Amino acid sequence: MKAKAAVKRIIETLKDVYPDALCSLQYAKDYELLFAVRLSAQCTDARVNQVTPALFARFPTLQSFAEADVAEVGQYIHSCGFFNGKARDLVACAGKLLADHGGKVPATMDELTALPGVGRKTANLILGDVYGQPAYVCDTHCIRIAGRLGLTNGSKDPMQVEQQLRQVLPPAESSDFCHRIVLFGRDTCTARSPRCEDCPLQRDCDLRKSEKKAAKK
């Protein structure tokens, strides 16, 4: 397990680099964030942010979403990919929120993951951003970088990564940390061409250390 001092340095360094740990998805209502995260599957946040203004203007309430024609919703989100399944989930989710939760986005993992199209990653994001609860959002950036840093054992399984991060990250830091990791993964620790020479986390990166050792042999 990563040393506590190293974990603290990583957390504090990312705070310095990204003081505003904000979700990049744009939304005005809690359920809009829920829907935007669903749209972001296999799609960039930037693309989702281009699509949602018109979508939310056409369907301004949960009731309008619940009564919407799935095909019409699909037309609005076509460029997000997998639009048929996503459209079905949005309409079904709106109906379930109205029928089972009084139009409110629930605040527990079990209730959230029972909603159409909502998995643990989405649920954790909602719990952290909407309800201020400890949240470990294990998207592709988080999974990749946590393994490189040695915060996890390198597992690619989101559930295993979440469990391992719960052991090393202080709960109060978890949600913001995951937002910062996404930003870090986009501009520095990219999947194909990480900027290791410019990385502020070199000192505590297990991958970087192993590469340096290999180069000396």
Secondary structure as UniProt FT lines:
FT   HELIX           4..17
FT   HELIX           30..39
FT   TURN            40..42
FT   HELIX           45..58
FT   HELIX           62..66
FT   HELIX           70..76
FT   HELIX           78..80
FT   HELIX           83..101
FT   TURN            102..103
FT   HELIX           109..113
FT   TURN            116..117
FT   HELIX           120..129
FT   TURN            130..131
FT   HELIX           140..149
FT   HELIX           158..168
FT   HELIX           171..187
FT   HELIX           196..198
FT   TURN            200..201
FT   HELIX           202..204
FT   HELIX           206..216
//
